[in-house]
Amino acid sequence: MTALSREDCIALDQADPLAPLREDFSLPQNMIYLDGNSLGAQPKASLLRAQQLITQEWGQDLITSWNKAGWFEMPSRLGNLLAPLIGAEQGEVVVTDSTSINLFKAIAAALQIQAQSTDHANRRVIVTERSNFPTDIYMAEGIMRWLDRGYRLQLIDSPEELETAINDDTALVMLTHVNYRSGYLHDMEAVTKLTHQRGALCIWDLAHSAGAVEVQLNQAQADFAVGCCYKYLNGGPGAPAFVWVPRRHQEQFNHPLSGWWGHAAPFAMAPSFTATVGIRRALCGTQPIVSLAMVECGLATFGKTSMNNIRKKSLALTDLFIALVEAQCAHHPVSLVTPREHQRRGSQVSFAHPHAYAVVQALIERGVVGDYREPSIMRFGFTPLYTRFVDVWDAAEILRDILDRQDYQIDLKRNAVT
Ligand SMILES: *Cc1c(COP(=O)(O)O)cnc(C)c1O
């Protein structure tokens, strides 16, 4: 049993230096939101910002806002705001397009760098994990099919396989830093080093890392990275994503989505494409300005603290949830999927349960919003900017109550179908 009581959790909140940041968010009453890793909460500032943008910048200033309101520079300006959260330099990140599309650009550019090198031109394998988020795998498949040059995927089933999977045939290693299902956190520096020793390039997907765990892209000498702004960064539903290209690779970053926003002189309207110098060559076309403005509201809260503080609280929250569930639900078939080791754990906790789907539905009905992931996984995301220790206590207590009373509806039809 954990020695902590609900009162202890309230005391932890009172002593928490991040506690005031919860005020930045509009959260529903009577809901414990443990799904910020899927869709982050709404920053209060975003409502006013949207109103200002729509009524003034769009409504009154119209086309002059591209310059006057800084719309044109938004992808790179926001990229610079995001850079410190992921260990990137200024001028190395743009906020633009979706994670899937940014992956397309990064994979295509990386394969081309390899294909044009003298030593690695014949490498044809992309290594990734079978448990990677599907779109990452699908985007790689799409590029390989379209290139039609004999590229193939090698799907590994555990991180230990990387050591043998990456070899002389590997062009590219593409990994999601924190696994969306298990919460496993890769050792970015060690894996990147191994990748480079074997002559391959490495793309990191930071969808479940940016704003959740400390990331040092440059220190790890990573090659490329992409990530999501609507999860831990609270940029709003469908918010534009980001792509990181370190300075050392920017000149060679030639992706095939060569739209006019990546042109050296976009307003010269030249009949042929010349890529601009710098990170803006990762752009394609006109950006969704209203959505970009929402990303800025999400990033603003991060300016009030540090990733180090966020990570400390994240580990404390996830430690607490693991301890409480394991103590209180020990007599139920609940098993921890997420690594116990801090160095290997993201900012979520996943538990397997034979009736995970039904239990998650019951939790949602009782106001505890986590989510279900195939197969049999209950997934809970902890967002240190607005999740309280007392929320962790209450969520574990409600889970225990549901399991003790078997207060969930097993949908037999659903089980028969899947
Ligand atoms: C959430 C997530 C995505 C989302 O991609 P979209 O293009 O925004 O749909 C991609 N990859 C990973 C690993 C994710 O977790």
The ligand as an SDF file (V2000), in Angstrom:
LIG
                    3D

 15 15  0  0  0  0  0  0  0  0999 V2000
   -0.5230   11.7260  -32.9550 C   0  0  0  0  0  0  0  0  0  0  0  0
    0.5300   11.1630  -33.8290 C   0  0  0  0  0  0  0  0  0  0  0  0
    0.5580   11.4740  -35.1890 C   0  0  0  0  0  0  0  0  0  0  0  0
   -0.5360   12.3150  -35.8030 C   0  0  0  0  0  0  0  0  0  0  0  0
   -0.3310   12.5990  -37.1320 O   0  0  0  0  0  0  0  0  0  0  0  0
   -1.3490   13.5520  -37.8760 P   0  0  0  0  0  0  0  0  0  0  0  0
   -0.7270   13.8230  -39.1870 O   0  0  0  0  0  0  0  0  0  0  0  0
   -1.5350   14.7740  -37.0230 O   0  0  0  0  0  0  0  0  0  0  0  0
   -2.6520   12.8420  -37.9920 O   0  0  0  0  0  0  0  0  0  0  0  0
    1.5980   10.9620  -35.9490 C   0  0  0  0  0  0  0  0  0  0  0  0
    2.5540   10.1860  -35.3990 N   0  0  0  0  0  0  0  0  0  0  0  0
    2.5480    9.8730  -34.0840 C   0  0  0  0  0  0  0  0  0  0  0  0
    3.6190    9.0200  -33.5190 C   0  0  0  0  0  0  0  0  0  0  0  0
    1.5160   10.3340  -33.2710 C   0  0  0  0  0  0  0  0  0  0  0  0
    1.4900   10.0030  -31.9840 O   0  0  0  0  0  0  0  0  0  0  0  0
  1  2  1  0
  2  3  1  0
  2 14  2  0
  3  4  1  0
  3 10  2  0
  4  5  1  0
  5  6  1  0
  6  7  2  0
  6  8  1  0
  6  9  1  0
 10 11  1  0
 11 12  2  0
 12 13  1  0
 12 14  1  0
 14 15  1  0
M  END
$$$$
